[in-house]
Every structure is written in C-alpha cells, then in structure tokens.
C-alpha cells in the first residue's frame, strides 16, 4: 500500500534541523514536508524528528588507509581517522527514547553498503579480496546512532586493493548515492517501540519536487523528501524488512552502484 502524504507546513519541527537539513521548498518557495504521518492504531508510521544535538565544527577525515597481504588472495585494509570537535564514547543528550549505545558516540564505518561497524576508536581493519574495488562511507554518529549530516563530518572514498594489497584511491564519486544506516540488527523490549530510520546521501539533495527516498517497510511505502532522522512506529514483533531506494521527482528509481539497499531487522518482546 502506498502512502503518498499530503504536504503540510511544519515550521516548528523544521526550524530545529541543521543548515544542511534545512526545510524542503518547492518551486514557489513554500516550505513542505510530505512525510509527516498520524500515528494510526496498528499501522506503521514514519515521522521526521528533530536532531537531538548539533555539533558545529565536527570533522572526520581519513588520516591513512593501508593494505597488507594476508594469505594468497586477501588483504587486511586498515583505516585510521582524524576526529575534531567531537568526542568519541561520549553520550549524546537526547529525548527520543530510541536504542542507544552504552559505549557512546562513534563512527559509522560502511563498506560497500553492508551493515555498518560502530567504531569507538578512530581506527578499523577489514579483510577483503585482492584485486577488488570498494566504496567506504564513514560519518560521525550520535550515541543513539543518528548521523551528523554535514560534509565535514563524513567521508566517501572509492578505492581499489591491487594484487599486492596496495591501496589505490579511485576518482571521487560524483553520482547520487544512498547509504543505509538504521534500523539495524535486533531490538528488544522498550527499544522496539520507537525505532530510528536514518541514512546518508551524497551528491544529491531531497526535495518535494526533486529526488526523494522511498522507504518500503514490510511492503508499505513512504516517500521521504527530507534528509533528516525519522522515527518508525508500530512495527510488529518478529522479522521486518526495510528497503531504501533513491527515486527521482517522478518516482522512478535512480541507477548507480549505491541507490537501493534492503535490510532485515528483528523485534523481540524481551
């Protein structure tokens, strides 16, 4: 069932978004939000929410990326980061009542749009095949897993691991891209009531009359025209399927390497 929601003005909510997530405007300059839903009994609802806290000046950069041959056909790739004006492992003050990491703020390390690794230290290693190409999206995250949606707090890198396990940085990605972040994994008890939906976009913006993200949740579709965090309400216990797709203003899926991602999550009563 498709839920194309009539646009309504939500100035109070939008005023709290940071500059990079400012209000969507149509060609007439009207502020719009086509995603706000009523929390109807028994129906899945998706609502935009305000950022819990802004981090002006927060910066993430890659200090180094190196490769080391392991075995006959694999390489250990190690990435080291520089982080400024942001404290890893610190708790983010928030009132969203969502699943929160007890280890605090962290880096989301997303390799090839697979489920992220949460980094509480600015370094991480993965094993990949020799002669392989990869996309690495990294961004700073609040303790309850909401991304900091600024250019300075994120880094997208495309690279190749050659036959000698050396890293070759490839040309900068310029095509519209979508990286899935939340929801992820298992949710238990109170964490099943209010679930964060969050993603990271590159080389595009979202607008009421432009590109959007289609969120398919258990076959129910929501059209998101704000780059903002969202809450998912009323998900049933058990397995749930969430698929995010970048679409154009006419609802057609964009083409590219990172434009559609699907995840399965599980909700458990206790």
C-alpha contacts under 8 A as a table, 3 or more apart, distances in Angstrom:
res1	aa1	res2	aa2	distance
1	X	219	X	6.93
1	X	220	X	5.16
1	X	221	X	6.43
2	X	220	X	6.06
2	X	221	X	4.84
2	X	222	X	6.80
3	X	220	X	7.40
3	X	221	X	5.80
3	X	222	X	5.52
3	X	223	X	7.39
4	X	34	X	7.63
4	X	222	X	6.76
4	X	223	X	6.49
5	X	34	X	5.43
5	X	35	X	6.08
5	X	36	X	7.34
5	X	37	X	7.32
5	X	223	X	7.89
6	X	34	X	5.82
7	X	32	X	5.79
7	X	33	X	5.45
7	X	34	X	4.31
7	X	35	X	7.54
8	X	32	X	6.01
8	X	33	X	5.93
8	X	34	X	6.68
8	X	36	X	7.86
9	X	31	X	6.27
9	X	32	X	5.54
9	X	33	X	6.47
10	X	13	X	5.70
10	X	14	X	6.25
10	X	31	X	7.99
10	X	32	X	7.40
10	X	33	X	6.90
11	X	14	X	5.13
11	X	15	X	5.86
11	X	31	X	7.73
12	X	15	X	5.43
12	X	16	X	7.14
13	X	16	X	5.74
13	X	17	X	7.32
13	X	49	X	7.18
13	X	50	X	6.17
14	X	17	X	5.36
14	X	22	X	6.86
14	X	23	X	5.77
14	X	50	X	7.33
15	X	22	X	7.75
15	X	23	X	7.76
16	X	50	X	5.90
16	X	51	X	6.98
17	X	20	X	7.99
17	X	21	X	5.71
17	X	22	X	5.94
17	X	23	X	7.83
17	X	50	X	5.91
17	X	51	X	6.14
17	X	228	X	7.66
18	X	21	X	5.34
18	X	22	X	6.18
18	X	51	X	7.67
18	X	54	X	7.08
19	X	22	X	5.03
20	X	149	X	6.81
20	X	150	X	6.29
21	X	149	X	7.40
21	X	226	X	7.17
21	X	227	X	5.67
21	X	228	X	6.23
23	X	31	X	6.05
23	X	32	X	6.98
23	X	33	X	7.76
23	X	226	X	7.40
24	X	31	X	5.71
24	X	32	X	5.54
24	X	33	X	6.75
24	X	206	X	7.44
24	X	207	X	5.25
24	X	208	X	6.33
24	X	225	X	7.27
24	X	226	X	6.50
25	X	28	X	7.47
25	X	29	X	5.20
25	X	30	X	5.15
25	X	31	X	4.62
25	X	32	X	5.76
25	X	207	X	6.73
25	X	208	X	6.72
26	X	29	X	5.33
26	X	30	X	5.68
26	X	31	X	7.01
26	X	32	X	7.18
26	X	207	X	7.26
26	X	208	X	6.00
26	X	209	X	5.87
27	X	30	X	7.55
27	X	209	X	7.56
32	X	208	X	6.74
33	X	36	X	6.61
33	X	208	X	7.24
33	X	225	X	6.88
33	X	226	X	7.06
34	X	208	X	6.95
34	X	223	X	7.44
34	X	224	X	7.02
34	X	225	X	6.58
35	X	46	X	7.18
35	X	47	X	6.36
35	X	48	X	7.00
35	X	222	X	7.23
35	X	223	X	6.44
35	X	224	X	5.62
35	X	225	X	7.01
35	X	226	X	7.99
36	X	46	X	7.06
36	X	47	X	5.05
36	X	48	X	6.47
37	X	45	X	6.16
37	X	46	X	6.31
37	X	47	X	5.92
38	X	45	X	6.94
39	X	43	X	7.42
39	X	44	X	7.73
39	X	45	X	5.71
39	X	233	X	7.37
40	X	43	X	5.58
40	X	44	X	7.72
40	X	45	X	7.29
41	X	234	X	7.96
42	X	234	X	6.31
43	X	234	X	6.25
44	X	220	X	7.93
44	X	232	X	7.02
44	X	233	X	5.70
44	X	234	X	4.93
44	X	235	X	5.91
45	X	231	X	7.93
45	X	232	X	5.70
45	X	233	X	5.07
45	X	234	X	6.63
46	X	222	X	7.38
46	X	230	X	6.40
46	X	231	X	5.60
46	X	232	X	4.72
46	X	233	X	6.47
47	X	230	X	5.28
47	X	231	X	5.31
47	X	232	X	6.82
48	X	226	X	7.91
48	X	228	X	6.46
48	X	229	X	5.89
48	X	230	X	4.20
48	X	231	X	6.37
49	X	228	X	7.18
49	X	229	X	5.76
49	X	230	X	5.41
49	X	231	X	6.71
50	X	228	X	7.65
50	X	229	X	7.14
51	X	54	X	6.90
51	X	228	X	7.89
51	X	229	X	7.15
52	X	92	X	7.78
52	X	93	X	6.86
52	X	94	X	5.05
52	X	95	X	7.24
52	X	96	X	7.66
53	X	92	X	7.37
53	X	93	X	7.10
53	X	94	X	7.29
54	X	148	X	7.81
55	X	58	X	5.57
55	X	85	X	7.54
55	X	86	X	7.15
55	X	148	X	7.70
56	X	85	X	7.73
57	X	84	X	7.63
57	X	85	X	5.90
57	X	152	X	7.76
58	X	83	X	7.55
58	X	84	X	5.70
58	X	85	X	4.63
58	X	86	X	5.41
58	X	152	X	6.83
58	X	153	X	5.71
59	X	82	X	7.85
59	X	83	X	5.69
59	X	84	X	5.05
59	X	85	X	6.57
59	X	86	X	7.38
59	X	152	X	4.93
59	X	153	X	4.47
59	X	154	X	7.42
60	X	81	X	6.85
60	X	82	X	5.81
60	X	83	X	4.85
60	X	84	X	6.72
60	X	139	X	6.91
60	X	140	X	6.94
60	X	152	X	6.23
60	X	153	X	4.75
60	X	154	X	5.72
60	X	155	X	7.01
61	X	81	X	5.63
61	X	82	X	5.21
61	X	83	X	6.74
61	X	152	X	7.88
61	X	153	X	7.75
61	X	154	X	7.29
61	X	155	X	6.48
62	X	65	X	7.30
62	X	79	X	7.11
62	X	80	X	6.01
62	X	81	X	4.45
62	X	82	X	6.10
62	X	155	X	7.57
63	X	79	X	7.69
63	X	80	X	5.40
63	X	81	X	4.91
63	X	82	X	5.73
64	X	79	X	5.88
64	X	80	X	5.27
64	X	81	X	7.03
65	X	77	X	6.96
65	X	78	X	5.62
65	X	79	X	4.48
65	X	80	X	6.42
65	X	167	X	7.21
66	X	77	X	5.66
66	X	78	X	5.36
66	X	79	X	6.70
66	X	166	X	6.94
66	X	167	X	6.15
67	X	75	X	6.09
67	X	76	X	5.53
67	X	77	X	4.47
67	X	78	X	6.40
67	X	161	X	7.40
67	X	165	X	5.13
67	X	166	X	5.27
67	X	167	X	6.01
68	X	75	X	5.30
68	X	76	X	5.05
68	X	77	X	6.52
68	X	165	X	5.48
68	X	166	X	7.22
69	X	72	X	7.65
69	X	73	X	7.84
69	X	74	X	6.04
69	X	75	X	4.34
69	X	76	X	6.24
69	X	164	X	6.76
69	X	165	X	5.20
70	X	73	X	7.28
70	X	74	X	5.33
70	X	75	X	5.20
70	X	76	X	6.42
71	X	74	X	5.90
71	X	75	X	7.79
73	X	129	X	5.97
73	X	130	X	5.54
74	X	127	X	6.62
74	X	128	X	5.62
74	X	129	X	4.39
74	X	130	X	5.11
74	X	165	X	7.66
75	X	127	X	5.55
75	X	128	X	5.47
75	X	129	X	6.05
75	X	130	X	6.01
75	X	161	X	7.62
75	X	165	X	5.42
76	X	125	X	6.52
76	X	126	X	5.68
76	X	127	X	4.49
76	X	128	X	6.57
76	X	165	X	7.82
77	X	125	X	5.39
77	X	126	X	5.34
77	X	127	X	6.10
77	X	128	X	7.29
78	X	123	X	7.20
78	X	124	X	5.69
78	X	125	X	4.21
78	X	126	X	6.64
79	X	123	X	5.61
79	X	124	X	5.41
79	X	125	X	6.29
80	X	122	X	5.84
80	X	123	X	4.39
80	X	124	X	6.70
81	X	122	X	5.02
81	X	123	X	6.13
82	X	122	X	6.88
83	X	86	X	6.59
83	X	122	X	7.40
84	X	87	X	7.90
87	X	90	X	5.75
87	X	105	X	6.96
88	X	104	X	6.79
88	X	105	X	4.90
88	X	106	X	5.19
88	X	107	X	7.84
88	X	120	X	5.84
88	X	121	X	7.05
89	X	103	X	5.42
89	X	104	X	3.98
89	X	105	X	4.70
89	X	106	X	6.27
89	X	120	X	5.92
89	X	143	X	7.76
90	X	103	X	7.53
90	X	104	X	4.73
90	X	105	X	5.30
90	X	143	X	7.38
91	X	102	X	7.64
91	X	103	X	7.66
91	X	104	X	4.55
91	X	105	X	5.98
91	X	142	X	7.66
91	X	143	X	5.59
92	X	104	X	7.14
92	X	105	X	6.81
92	X	142	X	5.82
92	X	143	X	5.39
92	X	144	X	7.38
94	X	97	X	7.77
97	X	191	X	7.66
97	X	194	X	6.88
98	X	144	X	6.66
98	X	191	X	5.89
98	X	194	X	5.78
98	X	195	X	5.96
98	X	196	X	6.72
99	X	144	X	5.94
99	X	187	X	7.65
99	X	191	X	5.26
99	X	195	X	7.27
99	X	196	X	7.97
100	X	104	X	7.86
100	X	143	X	5.82
100	X	144	X	4.03
100	X	145	X	7.06
101	X	104	X	5.40
101	X	105	X	7.61
101	X	143	X	5.38
101	X	144	X	5.83
101	X	145	X	7.58
102	X	143	X	7.59
103	X	120	X	7.36
103	X	143	X	7.54
104	X	120	X	7.69
104	X	142	X	7.44
104	X	143	X	4.52
104	X	144	X	7.86
105	X	120	X	7.09
105	X	140	X	7.81
105	X	141	X	5.87
105	X	142	X	4.85
105	X	143	X	4.07
105	X	144	X	7.71
105	X	145	X	7.81
106	X	118	X	6.08
106	X	119	X	5.32
106	X	120	X	4.88
106	X	121	X	7.62
106	X	140	X	6.15
106	X	141	X	5.35
106	X	142	X	6.74
106	X	143	X	6.72
107	X	118	X	5.70
107	X	119	X	4.91
107	X	120	X	6.69
107	X	122	X	7.59
107	X	138	X	6.70
107	X	139	X	5.64
107	X	140	X	4.62
107	X	141	X	5.59
108	X	116	X	5.78
108	X	117	X	5.91
108	X	118	X	5.08
108	X	119	X	6.45
108	X	137	X	7.94
108	X	138	X	5.51
108	X	139	X	5.45
108	X	140	X	6.32
108	X	141	X	6.43
108	X	181	X	7.99
109	X	116	X	5.15
109	X	117	X	5.10
109	X	118	X	6.40
109	X	119	X	7.06
109	X	136	X	7.24
109	X	137	X	6.29
109	X	138	X	4.85
109	X	139	X	7.16
110	X	113	X	5.71
110	X	114	X	6.16
110	X	115	X	6.48
110	X	116	X	4.51
110	X	117	X	6.69
110	X	136	X	5.78
110	X	137	X	5.09
110	X	138	X	6.13
110	X	179	X	7.84
111	X	114	X	5.85
111	X	115	X	7.92
111	X	116	X	7.20
111	X	134	X	6.99
111	X	135	X	5.84
111	X	136	X	4.65
111	X	137	X	6.45
112	X	134	X	5.93
112	X	135	X	4.96
112	X	136	X	6.26
112	X	137	X	7.99
113	X	116	X	7.83
113	X	135	X	7.69
113	X	137	X	7.98
113	X	179	X	5.89
113	X	180	X	6.58
113	X	258	X	7.20
113	X	261	X	7.35
115	X	180	X	7.73
115	X	181	X	7.13
115	X	184	X	7.29
116	X	181	X	6.81
119	X	122	X	6.58
119	X	123	X	7.23
119	X	124	X	7.19
121	X	124	X	7.98
128	X	132	X	7.52
129	X	132	X	5.83
129	X	161	X	7.66
130	X	161	X	5.69
130	X	162	X	5.74
130	X	163	X	5.28
130	X	164	X	7.44
130	X	165	X	6.16
131	X	160	X	6.92
131	X	161	X	5.33
131	X	162	X	4.49
131	X	163	X	5.27
131	X	165	X	7.95
132	X	160	X	5.69
132	X	161	X	5.42
132	X	162	X	6.92
133	X	158	X	7.35
133	X	159	X	5.76
133	X	160	X	4.28
133	X	161	X	6.39
134	X	158	X	5.66
134	X	159	X	5.49
134	X	160	X	6.28
135	X	156	X	7.20
135	X	157	X	5.84
135	X	158	X	4.52
135	X	159	X	6.65
136	X	155	X	7.94
136	X	156	X	5.72
136	X	157	X	5.14
136	X	158	X	6.24
137	X	154	X	7.45
137	X	155	X	5.90
137	X	156	X	4.51
137	X	157	X	6.50
137	X	179	X	7.52
138	X	154	X	5.55
138	X	155	X	5.27
138	X	156	X	6.43
139	X	147	X	6.68
139	X	148	X	6.95
139	X	153	X	5.71
139	X	154	X	4.09
139	X	155	X	6.39
140	X	147	X	5.99
140	X	148	X	5.71
140	X	153	X	5.76
140	X	154	X	6.56
141	X	144	X	7.74
141	X	145	X	5.39
141	X	146	X	5.49
141	X	147	X	4.43
141	X	148	X	5.84
142	X	145	X	5.20
142	X	146	X	5.29
142	X	147	X	6.34
142	X	148	X	7.28
143	X	146	X	7.44
145	X	182	X	7.47
146	X	196	X	7.63
146	X	198	X	6.41
146	X	229	X	6.81
147	X	198	X	7.22
147	X	199	X	7.58
147	X	200	X	7.47
148	X	153	X	6.37
148	X	154	X	7.88
149	X	153	X	7.07
149	X	154	X	7.63
149	X	200	X	7.16
150	X	153	X	5.37
150	X	154	X	6.61
151	X	154	X	5.50
151	X	155	X	7.40
152	X	155	X	7.67
156	X	173	X	7.67
157	X	169	X	7.57
157	X	170	X	7.89
157	X	172	X	7.03
157	X	173	X	7.52
158	X	169	X	6.31
158	X	170	X	5.44
158	X	171	X	7.13
158	X	172	X	6.85
158	X	173	X	6.96
159	X	167	X	6.68
159	X	168	X	5.56
159	X	169	X	4.36
159	X	170	X	4.98
160	X	167	X	5.76
160	X	168	X	5.00
160	X	169	X	6.33
160	X	170	X	6.81
161	X	164	X	7.77
161	X	165	X	5.39
161	X	166	X	5.63
161	X	167	X	4.88
161	X	168	X	6.34
162	X	165	X	5.21
162	X	166	X	5.52
162	X	167	X	6.61
162	X	168	X	7.26
163	X	166	X	7.42
174	X	203	X	6.00
175	X	202	X	7.78
175	X	203	X	5.92
175	X	256	X	7.31
176	X	201	X	7.41
176	X	202	X	5.74
176	X	203	X	4.65
176	X	204	X	5.25
176	X	256	X	7.65
176	X	258	X	7.92
176	X	259	X	7.42
177	X	201	X	5.61
177	X	202	X	5.07
177	X	203	X	6.53
177	X	204	X	7.41
177	X	246	X	7.74
177	X	256	X	7.53
177	X	257	X	7.59
177	X	258	X	5.06
177	X	259	X	5.40
178	X	199	X	7.04
178	X	200	X	5.87
178	X	201	X	4.61
178	X	202	X	6.57
178	X	245	X	7.60
178	X	246	X	6.71
178	X	258	X	5.60
178	X	259	X	5.14
178	X	260	X	7.01
179	X	199	X	5.72
179	X	200	X	5.07
179	X	201	X	6.25
179	X	258	X	6.80
179	X	259	X	7.71
179	X	261	X	7.63
180	X	198	X	7.13
180	X	199	X	4.81
180	X	200	X	6.63
180	X	244	X	7.28
180	X	261	X	6.48
181	X	184	X	7.25
181	X	197	X	7.74
181	X	198	X	5.65
181	X	199	X	5.00
181	X	200	X	7.24
182	X	196	X	6.16
182	X	197	X	5.07
182	X	198	X	4.98
182	X	199	X	6.70
183	X	195	X	6.82
183	X	196	X	5.91
183	X	197	X	5.52
183	X	198	X	7.17
183	X	265	X	7.12
184	X	263	X	7.46
184	X	264	X	7.65
184	X	265	X	5.88
185	X	264	X	7.46
185	X	265	X	5.04
185	X	266	X	6.42
186	X	265	X	5.85
186	X	266	X	4.75
186	X	267	X	5.85
186	X	268	X	7.31
187	X	191	X	5.65
187	X	192	X	5.46
187	X	265	X	7.93
187	X	266	X	6.29
187	X	267	X	4.87
187	X	268	X	6.08
188	X	191	X	5.54
188	X	192	X	5.78
188	X	267	X	5.98
188	X	268	X	4.73
188	X	269	X	5.76
188	X	270	X	5.26
189	X	192	X	5.86
189	X	193	X	7.95
189	X	268	X	6.53
189	X	269	X	5.02
189	X	270	X	4.58
190	X	193	X	5.80
191	X	194	X	6.35
191	X	195	X	6.98
192	X	195	X	6.46
192	X	235	X	7.59
192	X	237	X	7.87
192	X	267	X	5.95
192	X	268	X	7.34
192	X	269	X	7.69
193	X	233	X	6.37
193	X	234	X	6.78
193	X	235	X	7.63
194	X	231	X	6.25
194	X	232	X	5.97
194	X	233	X	5.44
194	X	234	X	7.84
195	X	231	X	5.48
195	X	232	X	5.04
195	X	233	X	6.70
196	X	229	X	7.04
196	X	230	X	5.89
196	X	231	X	4.86
196	X	232	X	6.26
197	X	229	X	6.18
197	X	230	X	4.99
197	X	231	X	5.81
197	X	232	X	6.56
198	X	228	X	7.35
198	X	229	X	5.20
198	X	230	X	6.44
199	X	229	X	7.84
201	X	204	X	6.73
201	X	205	X	7.62
201	X	227	X	7.90
202	X	205	X	7.94
204	X	211	X	7.56
205	X	210	X	7.79
205	X	211	X	6.64
205	X	212	X	7.97
205	X	227	X	7.61
206	X	210	X	6.12
206	X	211	X	5.00
206	X	212	X	5.05
206	X	213	X	7.61
206	X	224	X	7.98
206	X	225	X	5.09
206	X	226	X	5.69
206	X	227	X	6.27
207	X	210	X	4.64
207	X	211	X	5.94
207	X	212	X	6.40
207	X	225	X	4.96
207	X	226	X	6.53
208	X	211	X	7.76
208	X	212	X	7.57
208	X	225	X	5.51
208	X	249	X	7.83
209	X	249	X	5.64
210	X	248	X	6.19
210	X	249	X	4.51
211	X	225	X	7.35
211	X	246	X	7.05
211	X	247	X	5.66
211	X	248	X	4.31
211	X	249	X	5.16
212	X	223	X	6.70
212	X	224	X	5.70
212	X	225	X	4.87
212	X	226	X	7.68
212	X	246	X	5.95
212	X	247	X	5.37
212	X	248	X	6.25
212	X	249	X	6.98
213	X	223	X	5.97
213	X	224	X	5.07
213	X	225	X	6.57
213	X	244	X	6.48
213	X	245	X	5.50
213	X	246	X	4.67
213	X	247	X	5.91
214	X	221	X	6.68
214	X	222	X	5.78
214	X	223	X	4.71
214	X	224	X	6.15
214	X	243	X	7.95
214	X	244	X	5.67
214	X	245	X	5.14
214	X	246	X	6.37
214	X	247	X	6.68
215	X	221	X	5.62
215	X	222	X	5.09
215	X	223	X	6.33
215	X	224	X	7.25
215	X	242	X	6.93
215	X	243	X	5.73
215	X	244	X	4.69
215	X	245	X	6.66
216	X	219	X	5.60
216	X	220	X	5.43
216	X	221	X	4.44
216	X	222	X	6.44
216	X	241	X	7.86
216	X	242	X	5.73
216	X	243	X	5.02
216	X	244	X	6.42
217	X	220	X	5.12
217	X	221	X	6.33
217	X	222	X	8.00
217	X	240	X	7.29
217	X	241	X	5.75
217	X	242	X	4.62
217	X	243	X	6.51
218	X	240	X	6.05
218	X	241	X	5.23
218	X	242	X	6.61
224	X	227	X	7.82
232	X	235	X	7.16
235	X	240	X	7.56
236	X	239	X	7.99
236	X	240	X	7.54
236	X	267	X	7.23
237	X	266	X	7.15
237	X	267	X	4.71
237	X	268	X	5.82
237	X	269	X	6.84
238	X	266	X	5.23
238	X	267	X	4.98
238	X	268	X	6.27
239	X	264	X	6.69
239	X	265	X	5.75
239	X	266	X	4.44
239	X	267	X	6.50
240	X	264	X	5.67
240	X	265	X	5.31
240	X	266	X	6.05
240	X	267	X	7.73
241	X	262	X	7.18
241	X	263	X	5.85
241	X	264	X	4.56
241	X	265	X	6.40
242	X	262	X	5.70
242	X	263	X	5.32
242	X	264	X	6.30
242	X	265	X	7.73
243	X	260	X	7.16
243	X	261	X	5.62
243	X	262	X	4.06
243	X	263	X	6.26
244	X	260	X	5.56
244	X	261	X	5.43
244	X	262	X	6.39
245	X	253	X	6.72
245	X	254	X	7.92
245	X	259	X	5.71
245	X	260	X	4.21
245	X	261	X	6.61
246	X	253	X	5.90
246	X	254	X	5.77
246	X	259	X	5.32
246	X	260	X	6.42
247	X	250	X	7.63
247	X	251	X	5.31
247	X	252	X	5.13
247	X	253	X	4.24
247	X	254	X	5.30
248	X	251	X	5.28
248	X	252	X	5.39
248	X	253	X	6.44
248	X	254	X	6.49
249	X	252	X	7.47
253	X	259	X	7.94
254	X	259	X	6.42
255	X	259	X	6.53
256	X	259	X	5.91
258	X	261	X	7.63
